[in-house]
Amino acid sequence: MEIFPVHKIEMPSHKKAGQIMTNRIRKSFARAEECQHGGRVQEAASILGAEPLDYSANINPLGYPPLERLILKEIQNIAHYPDNSYRGLCRAAAKFVNVRPECIVPGNGSSELIRLIAEACLEEGKLALVPTPSFGEYTNQSLLAGGRVERIGIGEDGLPVLDDGQLDKADLLFLCNPNNPTGRLLSAHQVAVLADRCERRETFLLVDEAFIELSDPKESVAELAPEREHLFVMRSLTKSFGVPGLRLGFGVCNPRLSRILNLARIPWSIGSIAAAAGEYLLGCTEHLERSRQVIKKEIAYLEQALKELGLEPLKSQVNFILVNIERSGLASDLLAEKTMQQGVLVRDCQSFGLGKSYIRVAVRNREENRQLIEALKKAISCRD
């Protein structure tokens, strides 16, 4: 029997090995940085020893319609793969926004859909335009896809400030309506005019309507998407129906683009329980109507209460408020830390590019909103 000698392999140093490894993976992945989000309840609970009141995530203040019986029934199906075409969910989503089912792209929440459209439209060096301030995942997912990002301003009319030359150079433009974190809602006419500009320049436009059901759904442009070549409209059940743990959303576009994106998305990205819940929730329109009534009433309460604390809330048309805190004399990270110690989470808006002068607060029910105001009052009065 032939014996093969064993040769000692000299391993590179840890630092050198790490460099070799990162050189062998996609450059955009190696350069990735963390995208900051709100809703870090479990992290805060581990520090406080109790679950805090979360004003850093913008969820429906009425929570979700009853789901317990549906979930218990659907557990019987978890031994099987979901239907990857999600026919039932797509029919429900299509009915919800008044389009055909073949125009629907289901997704595991907004993040998967943003990533999918970024990967479809951007390659190494291609350009994405991101209005600022707005949701951080637009930049994050564009960079992960290998694209370049140019941040553009937002005008007094709420629209991104850009000329046709910029649109000519861009492959993808993001638009959040209502905008996060400012709470500004554009009219359907304003967005349609922008969509037509993008069509003429053959630039893809993603309109993120994650919060529109908690604002004014009549201003949606979802029904326009099937007739446009370059328009992709996104909805999130997470915010509208108060189910962030289920991770569920859908996109609307023309059937040709829908087919491409459905072939490109990760198979079975939505679990069977979430898919079944989605079908049910999309029929709960009365829940959304009641939610909008509560939000409108509580925005008025919070705006007045925040002003009485010496803060400057921006006018909001959705279930969160951007607040200028300069007159408090506290930086946003310090104010967020002080309220957390009282069991209330607010969103420090530095990651939106707003410096240390702004926080964002969700709109919840009256009892909880009073607790928010009391926590802010204590934080501002105790500056040491």
ABEGO torsion letter per residue (X at the ends): XBBBBBBBBBBBBAAAAAAAAAAABBAAAAABBBBBBBGBAAAAAAAAGBBBBBAABBBBAAEBBBAAAAAAAAAAAAABBBBAAGAAAAAAAAAAAGBBAAABBBBBEAAAAAAAAAAAABBBGBBBBBBOBBBAAAAAAAAAAGBBBBBBBBBAAGBBBBBAAAAAABABBBBBOBBOAAGBBBBAAAAAAAAAAAAAAGBBBBBBAAAAAABBAAABAAAAAAABAABBBBBBAAAAAGBAAAGBBBBBBBAAAAAAAAAABBBGABBAAAAAAAAAAAABAAAAAAAAAAAAAAAAAAAAAAAAAGBBBBBBABABBBBBAAAAGBBAAAAAAAAAAAGBBBBBAAAAGAEAABBBBBBBBAAAAAAAAAAAAAAAABAX
